[in-house]
């Protein structure tokens, strides 16, 4: 997760804000509990936000990898994954797959 720059920056910014709130909780008497809990909430939110950003980035990479592996149907030129034995669009069997 921390290898992706955007995700890392969101996490580090959230951590810095959360740390500032926790330090302020120790310095200000009247709102200590509120500031401490706010710091905890900001840290948790930044962690989950960075995780979602990283997951979406990885999903896009996986989809791109899958598209790169695709081949074309010999009959209708529809995109097919290499493991497909039959074209879902026209029903033509791929020549390199054995018949059932």
HUPERA-V997285 format. One record per backbone hydrogen bond with DSSP energy under -0.5 kcal/mol. CO is the residue of the C=O (numbers start at 1). NH is the residue of the N-H. Records with the same first field share a line. If there is no record, write none. Layout:
# HUPERA-V997285
CO = NH / NH
This chain:
# HUPERA-V997285
1 = 4
3 = 5
4 = 8
5 = 9
6 = 10
7 = 11
8 = 12
9 = 13
10 = 14
11 = 15
12 = 16
13 = 17
14 = 18
15 = 19
16 = 20
17 = 21
18 = 22
19 = 23
20 = 24
21 = 25
22 = 26
23 = 27
24 = 28
27 = 29
29 = 32
31 = 35
32 = 36
33 = 37
34 = 38
35 = 39
36 = 40
37 = 41
38 = 42
39 = 43
40 = 44
41 = 45
42 = 46
43 = 47
44 = 48
45 = 49
46 = 50
47 = 51
48 = 52
49 = 53
50 = 54
51 = 55
52 = 56
53 = 57
54 = 58
55 = 59
56 = 60
57 = 61
58 = 62
59 = 63
60 = 64
61 = 65
62 = 66
63 = 67
64 = 68
65 = 69
66 = 70
67 = 70
71 = 80
73 = 77
78 = 73
80 = 71
81 = 84
85 = 94
87 = 91
92 = 87
94 = 97
